[in-house]
Amino acid sequence: MSNTVRDAAVTLYDRYTHEGLDRRAFMAELTRIAGSSAAAATLLAGIAADPAAAAIVASDDQRVTAQDVEWPAADGRRLKGYLARPKARKLRGAVVVVHENRGLTEHIRDVTRRAALAGYLALAPDFLTGKGGTPVDQDAARKLIGELDLPQTVADAVATLDWLRAQGGTGVGIVGFCWGGAMVNRVAVAAGPKLDAGVSFYGPAPSPAEAGKVSAPLLIQLAEKDARVNATALPWVSALRAAGKQVRAINYQGVDHAFHNDTSAERYDAKAASRAWASTLAFFKQHLA
């Protein structure tokens, strides 16, 4: 497969999963790009996240204790999610892990265990709790994500920070990916001093006019080839700097949106993902310890 075909397919998939491109139109264009329906199916399998992909930290890893939990959110609502903690080390703090637009998947549970293994009390909310929970079908999950009331969801995330701090987390941070990366930015605006640090992976940003409301230091992780997200994220970084906020941005060259997701073979970049995760843990160590 040529890089031109791959890049065109990844861009098309981004339109389908984030901009509402009709599935029939998506598959027709993907078939044209790939050259045949069989080639299109193979290409799609490599781009889309694979629910069966092996975890980096297995669900039965003996170094981590993990369980499903439920807690009070805002305005009488409740959330369900996945809580993980390290077994044999003192907590460095607590971290909320916010899922992509596919909901609380096995991949996000894996990332939550990775955070726990690094010494954090880590909690991954299922923000589709009120919709019956994350469905198996990824298209159905994306549809439900699009139906969420955004102000309510942000309020639920802020309430989650409070609950997690009460569980023994001293400093409380948040990290999110794609839709979750956008949530990190919005929570930073809404939470004020309740948030101690935030890391946004390739998340669309709020209006630059909101930058003055941010209190927590932010780390913005971007993909150089992700034009859709960068169109809002780069002005957001500039506005945060102009407002005198603590912000660091890293733009990983030559990689796509979702480069950290190891279940997407065509978009995952092991080198960039490793560097981004290491910088995330270093950032939390600096601001949550």
Protein Blocks (a to p, Z undefined) as FASTA:
>chain_A
ZZklmmmmmmmmmmmmmnopafklmmmmmmmmnopaklmmmmmmmmpccfkbccfbdfkl
ckbccdddddddeehiacdddddddfkbccfbdcdddddfebjafklmmmmmmmmmnopa
cddddfklmnopaafblmlmmmmmmmpcfklmmmmmmmmmmmmmmnopabdcdddehjlm
mmmmmmmmmnmmmpgbdcdehiacddfklmmmpmbdcdddddfklmmlmmmmmmmmmmmm
mnopacdddddehiaehklmmklmklpcfklmmmmmmmmmmmmmmmmZZ
